């Protein structure tokens, strides 16, 4: 494999930077068998490297793997243009819903998912001489897994197989190490200068408004077509709605996202007609491996939408996040592919430094059930043993194994079952493969159509109700709908053949044509039961779901949810189907569980008993039952008190005072006086309180008197006689009044009218006389006049001034000059 002269390359390739490193690349592959090529956008790597390898005489086909269908078609077309041929001759493509190859095809451009299935079905990759992974920095799950399998094949079965990983923004050293310290070849890029402008978008301004303003300004300030990066289809639609009425004549608006059919995507990528400016509204589909002719202005929202898997619920939600710095650079580079351009970023310049360096690899935040099923087919039980750049999270692997076992695809040992083999024959994720394989024979076609609707965005519209979407899909006459219908028929046929004469052993209810019942085969944990008001549901996995009240599905008693969005405990349902009563009864008969529940009901502040029928964690029915006469009532009451908190108990005045005294003693003396903090009391509620409340089933049954008795029972018997001596509940005043002592934290307080202490020459104290009480001295009207911990000092000191004031305000009372030797009284002086 010696390098070839530039003159042997297609004429359109001359001058592209990657040409300079092609000899070095050939030598690396010849000497090591694998290599890493790091080349910036515009270098020509995607189109020239496969052609170069072909013309260098490499044996067998060359497989070029692209992360996206749009990029695969664009790469194949560019190569055929250089070769002066049509797609399907020397260069073809192979992807879901679309294949253009022939017997003479030597370079196949395929998507990552197609390659994974190809290598799993034919581990030796017969007839393939080289596999090229393009734009590997996108780090999709299929890309990572496909490379791991290719490394496995090259090391164990095909030492002649050449592996090449290419990327524009990649840590080449890590990939090289994964490939056995393969050589890293670097190429310079070919890009024109791009001027970066920042326009801050305040958080209160919707992204659509900021984008529309930026587009309108760019139309006036800049020349050329405009590429706008938005997080998703919803934002693209909103921006298009706002822009369409205000665009000047001669401006073409073109959306670009994955759910569009190939003709609409190609329309967005093609050069605009002469004299026409084009505005392309795109998701991150346009970041790499794609040149949109005529674009010299990029407007970047700085946002993208990515899936995030929640192992605890088994749900994958879409979240809107900031792009990485690598993605922002890739996006800006789109403006300089063919001439100098401008990139307008809708954030402050200093915020760029805070962006993550690279996008998070998909393997770290994805549903791994498909990966685990494919690993089982490969003979690997633990995906972490493969040559993966990042090991998968154990929690996600565990959840995937649990799901596959529930679907019958794996046995308890983690080995592939017959059902799993049948599911693997279908080009679908495990849930949907099981849905098709386990449905009634006459419903297999319908199940395959539902699977296509859930994997091909936009088919049949975007209605939440999959039954409505299915009806529209079946009536569709556009090319994409026809291609999808053909794929559904092939999937159904494959499934019937794979399951002929065998039972999967996991389908335990009949589908009988019900879309919801069919969907439940793939999503048994997402059968959802309405709770109370329309639109509010609880899924069998315990999570909540909500539907807009305007949607007819919101009035259904039971639905099956395929997709949800949102990060809260209650997500927004975006794809579901109603479940007919008869179908639900069949599922309930197969899966529901009944149990007698004794639980505390907070609204009633009492324990109640129910017979509860559940589907997973969703309640189907709750029927009141008589309370049992056993310990379950006490346990439920204790749990209710713990949930509501100790303050929910009515201690009464005596109970509150006793508790304060005991807490004072615990703080002042420590053990054996017990710790009576709220947390301690609620944690041990059964032992100290409910034993004094036999037969209690509600908070009303726990009376203040019972609480007082229970608190007294906490004092060790040997110390019960010391309670009154150390922390008396009352003080006997010289006037004869019996006054309560307040125990606040570590300082007891006595509130007393001052004339009731006349005749007292020593300060009152507790704890065997060691701790003086804090006296709140009051007027006859119970208004505070002084706080003291030194009563004799008060009598001999400030009493003179206090007495003068009291005599004026309360002339009917006696105010002696020497209160320490006067007679205490609780009354005014007698009338004369």
C-alpha positions, 0 to 999 in steps of 0.5 A: 500500500504505497501512496499514490501521486496526486495526479492519480487522484480525481481532479476535484481533489487536487489542493485539498490538505489531506492529500499531503498526508495520504502517503503517511497514512498508507504507510501507517495502515500497512505497518500497523493495520490501524491508524488515527487521522486527525484532520480539521473541517475542509481537509477532504478526509471524508471523500479522499481517504476512501478513494485513495485506499481504493486506488492504492489497491486495498483488497476488498470493499471499503466501509466508510461509517458516518454517524448520520444519514444526511452525512452519509448521502452527502459523502457518497454523492461527493465521491461519485461526483469526483469519480464522474459516476452515479451513486450505486456504481463504485460508491454507494450507500446503505442505511435504514430505509435507503440502500443504493449499492450494486455488484460493482460497488467498492466503497459503501458509505453506511450509518453506524447502526447498519455497521453494528448489525453487519458485523454482528451478523458476519463477524468475519466481515467477509469481502471487507478490506478496510473499515473507516470510522468518520467523525468519531468525535460525535461519540455515539453509542453505536459508533463506540460499540462498532469500533469495539467489535471491529477491534475484536474482529481485527485482533482475533479473526482478521489480522488483514482488516484495516481500521481507520478512525477519523475526526476533526476534534478528537483526543487522538492519543486515547483512540490510538491507545485503544487501537494498540498504540496505532500511529496518529496522522495529522492533517492541516485543514482548509478553512477561511477566516471566520469572524466571531461575534457575540450577542448576549441573550438575556435569560428572559428572552426566548431563544426563538426571539433572539434568533429571529432578531439575529437573522434579521440583523445578519440579512442587513449586515452580512452577505451570503446564506445563513445557517442557524443552529437550534436545539430541536425541531420545535424551536425550528418550527417556531423560528420559521413561523416568526421569520416567514412573514418578515423575510425580504423577497429572494430569501429561501427558508429551509429547515434541516433536522433528522425527521425530514425525508431525504428530499427535504434534507437534500433541498436544505443542503443544495446550493441556493438558486442564483440570486437567492439567499438561503436561511437554513434552520438546523439542529446539530445534524449540520455540525460535521461531515457536511458543507452547505454551499453558499453559507458564510454566516452562522448563527449559533443558539449555543444549545442542543438537545440530547437524550438522558437515560434515567436508570431508576425509571428506565426512561430516556428523556430529552434535555436541552443543554449548552453545547461543548466548546468543540461543538461551538468551534465546529458550528462556527467553522461552517461559515468558513468552508468556502469563503471568509465568513461570520459566526454570531454566537448568542452568548457572552464571549466570556461564557465560552471558556465555561463550556465543556471541552467535548460533548458527553459520550452517549454511552455514559447517558443512554439506555444500554439494553440494545448494547447488552442484547448485542453483547449477549449475541457476541458472547460477551456478558459484560460490555466493560470487557470490550475495547470501549473508550469509556466504560458504561455506567454499572447502574445503566448496565444493571437496568438494561439486564433487568429489562432484557430479563423481563422481556425474556431476551436473557435468562437468569444467567444473562445468556441469550434466549430463543426470544432474544435471538428472535428479537435480535433478528429485527432491526429495532431496539429491544423493547420494540423488537419484543413488541413485534415478536410477541404480538399476536400473529395477525397484529405483527404488521401493526406492531412493526408499523408502530415500531417504525413510527417510534424510530422514524421521527415525523412519520404520521405527524407528531400527535401524542396518540399513536393510534391517530398517528398510525392512521395518518401514516397508513394513508401517507403517499409521500416517498418516505412513508412508502419506504417506511411501510415497506420496511415495516412489512419486511420487519413483520415478515422477518419476525413471523419467520423467526418466531414460526413454530415457537412460543417466546414464553413472555407474551401473557396477554392477547393483543387483539388489534388494540394499539395500546395492548401491542404497545404494552408488550414493549413497555409493560412498565409504562402502563399508566393509570389515571389518578383523579383528574384527567391528564394525570397518570401514574406509571407502573414503574412509579413515575408520574405522567401528565397529558394536556387536557386538550388531548383526547387521551387525557380522558382515558382511564388507562394509557400506555406511554412510549415517550415522555419529556421533562426532568421532574417526577411527573413528565410530559407525555409525547407518545402514548396510546389508550388501552381498551378495558378488555385489553387492560383486564387481560393485562391485569389478569396476567400481571396485577397483584393484590395486597391488603394495605394498612397505612396512615392516611394523613388527611384523616390523621388515622390508620386505614385498611384497604385491599389494593390492586396494583400493576407494578407501582400504579394503583388500579383499585383501593377498596376500604377494609375493616381495621385488623386487630394486630401490630400492623395498625400500631406500626402504621400509626407510628410511621404516620407520626414519623411522617407528620413529625412530633409536633403533630401530637397534642401534648397539652399544657402538662405534657409540654411542661413535663417534656421541657423539664425532662429535656432540661435535665438531660441537658444539665445532667446527661445520662441516665436522664433520657435524650428526648429530642424530637427526632429521638422520640419519633424514631422510638415512638412505638416503644415509649408512647404507643405502649401506653395507647393500646388500641390507638389507630388515630392521633385523636386516640393519643390523648395528652394524659397518655402522653404525660404517662408515657413521658414519665415512664421514660424516667428511670425508676431510681430517678423518678423521685428526683424529678420534682427536686431537681426540676420542679414544675411549680414554685410556691410563692410567699403569697401562697400562689403556685406558679409554673416554671418555664424550662427554656433551653438550659435556663428555667424561668419564673414569671411572677408579680413582684408583690408576691415575692415580698418577704423573700430575702433569698433568690429562688433556685432549683437543682438542689439550690444550685441553679438560680431561676431567671425571674420575670418580675411583673406588675399587677397587670402582668406587664414586665418590669424587670428580669433578674437572677439576683433578687436580694440585689434588686431589692437593695438596688433598683427597687427604689426607682421601680417602686416610684413608678409602680406607686404612680401607676398602681396607687391601690397596691402596697409598695413597701420601701423594704420589700424583703421584710414586707408581707407578700400579697396577690391582692390590692390593699384593702379598701379603707 
